[in-house]
Amino acid sequence: MRFSLTGGVVCLGETMAVLVPAEPGPVRAATTWTRAVGGAESNVAMYLARLGVRSRWVSAVGDDAFGGAVLDFVAGAGVDVSDVRVDPDRPTGLYVKEADASGSAVRYYRRGSAASALGPGDWERVRLDDVALVHVSGITAALSDSCLELLDAVLASPVPVSFDLNWRPALWRDRDPSVLLKLAARADVVLAGSDEATAVWGTGDPLELRRLLPDPTTLVVKHGASGASVVEDGVVTHQPGLRVDVVEPVGAGDAFAAGYLAAHLAGEPARRRLRAGHLQAAAALLTREDVGEPLPAEVTAPLLDADDARWAGAHLRRHP
C-alpha cells in the first residue's frame, strides 16, 4: 500500500528515547533493557515514508547519545531530519514503559527537554515549499508556553494542518487543556479517539464533536477496536476495524493517522481512507515497537477494496 503525492508532509513534535524491559516481570526487577525511540509525530512521519510519502520531522534533541540515536532511527526510516535542532544545553527526553497487550504503563522524563524549548523561531526556519500538509498533536501544546506559541504559529501558516488530539493527562496537570479545542478548531483535519475526546471535550460522538468543531473540513473519530468514523459535509462514514491479535497497542493511533492522511492527501474516498488507517494501525498492533513493519502488499491491496463481508472476516495475526 503506497500513495503518490505531489507534496510532502511536515510532522512537528517531540521524540524521545524509550527504555523497555528486555525480560518479563515488573519494571523494578528488570536488569536488562532495550532502547527504542518513540514520539507521536515522528511515528507518523516514519509510517508516511513507508507509504511512499515524502515526510520531514521538525523538532529538537539534545546533543547527547540519546539525541543521536533518535536522529539515526528516524532518518533511517526515510524521513528528512534536516530541520531538527540539536540543543547543546538541554537533554533529549526519555520515557520508560512496560509493554503489555492490554496497555503500557509509561513514565516520562521530559521536563526541561530540548523539545520543550521549541518555539515560533523554530517554525520560522522551516521550508514550506512543496509541503501539502503539516501534522501536529496536542502533546506539543502541553510541553511549555513556547511550544504552545509554536503551534499557534503553525496554525497561522497558509499550509493545511492536521491536528491529532493525542490526550496525555499526565502532561496537563499544571496546564489548561481548554486550549486544545481552540487549536483543533483552527486545523483542517482533526483526529481524536472517542475516549480521549470524551475526557477532554465531554463527548466522543462524531456529530456532537462536529457541533463543537464546525470549522475543520474533516473530523476523524477513532472508536478503538470497533472502528473509526469520518465526518465531512454533514455526512458520517463509519468503517469497522480489523480483527487483530494485539501484541501491544502503543503507536497504533499514530499508524492510523499516517495511513488515513496518506489516503486523504491522495484524494481517496472516506471509506478507503479509513481502511488505509486501520491497515497501518494493524501493523503497529502486531509488534512491541512503536513503529511496526508494514503489512505486505498482498495483504493490504485486497483489503482496501474488499467487500464488507471479506473485510469483516479478515483476521490478522503475528507470524513467528
N, C-alpha and C positions, 0 to 999 in steps of 0.2 A: 504494500500500500504506500504509494508515493504521490506527491502532489507537486505540480509545476506552477510556480507563481512568478509574476513579473517583478515583484518587490520582496524585500526581506522583512524579517521581524526582529525588533529590538526587545529584549527581555531585561527588566531592570529590578534588582533586589539583592539581598544578602545571601551568600552561600557560605556554609561553614564546614569545617572538618567534623566528621562523625566518628565516634568510638562505639563499637558494638561488641559485646562479649563474644568470644570465639568458641565458647563452650556453654552448654545448657546450665540452667540454675539461676539463682539470684545474682544481681549485679555485684553485690558486695563480696561475693565469694569468687568472682571471676579473677583469674590470674593471667589470662591471655585475651588480648583484644585485637579486633580488626579495625583498621582505619578506613573509613569511606568518606564520601563527600555528599552533602545534602543542602539543597536550597530550592525553594519552590520555583522561582523564576528561572534559574539555570537548568532545573529539571525540564521545564517547558522548552527551553532553548535546545537542549540535547535531544529531546524527543522530536522537535521540529526538524532538526538537522537530519535525523534518521528517516524522516518522511520526505526528504529532498528539499526542504525549505531552508533558504539561507537565513541563518539566525545569528544574532550578536548579543552577547551578555554584557551588561553595564553594571559595575559595582565597584567595591574597594575591598582589598585584602591587606593583611599585614605583611610586612617584609620579614616573613618567618617561614619555617619549614611547612607549616600547615597551609599558608597562603600559596606557596609554590606548588604544593600538592593539588590544591583546588584549581589553580590555573591550568596545570598539566592535565588534570582529569577532564575539565570542561572543554578545553581546546582539543583534547584527544578524541572527543565525540564529534568533532567537526564544527564547533561553534567558534565564531570570531570573538576573541577576548581582548582585542586591541584597545577597547575603551574602559578596561578595568584599571583603576588606580591602585598602585602599591603604596600603602601608607607606612612611612618609616617609623612612626611613633606608636600607633595603635595596633593591637593584635588581631589576627583572624579569629572570628567567632568559632565556638566549639559546642557540640551537643553530644550527649550520651543517651543511647536508647537500648532498651531490652526488647528485642523483636519477638512478636507472638502473632498468631493468626487472628486473634481477637482484638488486637491493637498493640500499641507500643508505648510503654512509659518512657517519657522523654524529659531530660534535664538539660536546660540551656545555660550556656556560659557565654553570653554575648554582650553584656553590659560594657560599654566603652570600646566596643569592637571598631575595626576600621570602617565597616559598612555603616555603623550607626552615625558616623560623622559625614556621610554623604549629604549633599545639599544642592541647591539650584545651580551653583557653579559647575557641578559635575555634569549637569544636563546641558549647560551652555556649550560644552565642548563636544557633544555627541553629534556625529554626522547624521543628517536626516534625509540626505538624497537617496532615492531608490528604497525608501522604507515604506512598506504597506501598512504596518501596524506596530504599535508599541504595547507590550504586555507588562502589567504591574499587578501588585496584590496589596491587600490590606495589611499584610505583615509589615511592609516598609513604613506605613503610617505610624506604627506603634513604636518604632525604634528610637525616635528622637524628634524634637521640634524641626531640626534641619531636614530630616527625612520627610516629614510631612510637607514642608515647603517644597521639597524636591517633587513630590507627587503633584502638588499644585501647579508647578511649572510644566510638568509633563502633560497634565490635562489641559493646560492653556495652549499647547502647541497645536499646529494645524494637522498633525498626523492622527489618524484614528487610533483610539486607545481601547484595549480590553482590560477589564478590572476583575480580578478574582478575589472574592471576599476573604478567603483563607483565614477564618477566625481562629485566633490563638489567644484564649482568655488570659493566660499567664502573662502575656505581654501588655495587657491593658489595665493592670491593677492600679497603676498610677496615672493613667491617661483616659481621656474622654472618648469612648467609642462612637459617640454620635457623629463624629466626622466621617465615619465610614459611609453613611448614607449620602452625605454631601459629595464625597468623592465618587461613589458609584453613579450618582445622578448625572455626573459630567462625562461619563465614559460612553463609548459607542456600543460596546459589548460588555455585559455583566454576567459573570458566572458565580454561582453560590450553591452550596449544599442546602437542602431544605432544613436540615437540623441546625446548621450554623446560622442560617437566615432567621430561623425561629428564635435562636438565642440572642441575636443582635437586633433584629428588626421586628420581632414579635410574631412573625408568620413565615411559614415555608411554602404556602400555597402560591402557585405561579401567578394566578390572576390577582390575588391580593398584593403580591410583590410588584406586579406591574402597576397597580394603583399607587404604590409608594414610589415607584421608579418609572414615571411615564416617558421620560426623555430618551434614555438609551434606545438605540434602534433594535437591539436584540437582548433578550434576557434568557439565560440558560439556568435551569434549576435542576440540580442533581438530587435524586431521591435514594441514594445508596444502591443496594442490590436490586431494587425494583425498577430502576431505570433513570431516565432524565427527560426533561421537557424543554422545549424552546417556545418562547412567546414572541411573536412578531406580527405586526399589523393586525392585532386583535385576535390572532389565531394561535391556539396552543397545540403543538405537535409533541406527542409523547412517544418515546421509544423504550421498551423494556430493556433491561440489562441482560448480559450473558451469564450463563451458569459457569462459575469458575471455582476450582478447588483452591481457595485462598491460602497462600503461604504467609503473606504479611501485607497489610494494607497501605502502609505509608508510601506515598508517591503516586498512588492511583489517581488522585484528583488532578495532579499536575499532568499526568499522562493523558487523562481525559481531555484536559484543556488544550493540550497540544494537538491531539487528533481532531478535536472539534474545530479549533482555529484554523488548522491547515485546510480542512474541508470548507470552512466558512469563506476563507480568502480565495479558494478556488471556485467559489460560486455554486457549490453543491446545494441541493435542496435540504430542507431541515432534517428529514429522516436520515439521509445519508451522512450528514454532519454528526448527528448523534451516534450513529453506528460507528463512525470513524473514532469518535471519542471513546466509546465502550471498548473497541478493539485495542486501543492503546492502553486503556486502564487495565484490561485483562493481562497485558504483558507485565505491568507493574505488580499486579496481584499474584503473579506466579513466581515471584522472586523475593528474596530478602533485601535486595538492593533497591535504593530509591528510583533508579533508572534501570528497568529490566530490558533484556534482549527483546528486540521486536519479534512479533509473531511472523512466521513465514508467509510469503505471498500466497501460497496455496491454501492457507487458512483464511487470510483476510479478504482476498479478492472475491471468493464466492459468497462470503457472509455479507459483504457490503450491499449486495443486490439480491440476497436470498429472500424468498417469500417469508411471511410471518411464521409459518409452521417450522420451517427449517431453522430460522433464527432462534425460535423458542426451544428447539430440540438440541441446539449446539451445546456441548459441554467441554470446556477447556481444562486440561489437566497439565501439570508439570511433568515433563518427561525426565526420567532418571539420567 
